[in-house]
Amino acid sequence: MLLDEVYAGAFSGLDAMLSDEAEIRLAGPEELEQLARRYGILQ
């Protein structure tokens, strides 16, 4: 789901979001939760 957000943002012209892809792929469970909050997926 996080990667979907990154890809959608990159497709819409926000190229900087692609740099988050590697961070998401390498993140552990706690980091994924923080990233989900950053993207507004978790409250």
N, C-alpha and C positions, 0 to 999 in steps of 0.2 A: 504494500500500500504506500509506503514512503517513497519507494522508487517510482511508483506511478505519478506521485506528486512532482518529483524531480523531473521526470521525463516530460510531463505536461507543461511544466514551467519552461523547460528548455525549448520545447516545441513552439511555445508562444513567444519566444524571443529572449527569454531570461537565461542567456548562456551561462551565467555564473552559477546557476543551479546544478550544472553538470559537475562542478567541483565537489558538490555534496554527495555525489553518487559513491565515490570511493569511501567517504566517511561512513555512509550508511552500510555499505557492504562489509566494512571492517569492524563495525560497532558491536559491542556486547549488549546484553539485554538492558542494562541500566542506561547505556548511551542511546539505545534505540528509543527508549521511553522519553528521554530528554529531546531527541530529535523530533519525535512525534508531537511533543508539546510545542516545539518551535514552529512546526508546520500547521498547528492548529487541529491536529487529528485527535489528540487527547486534551482534555481540559485540565 
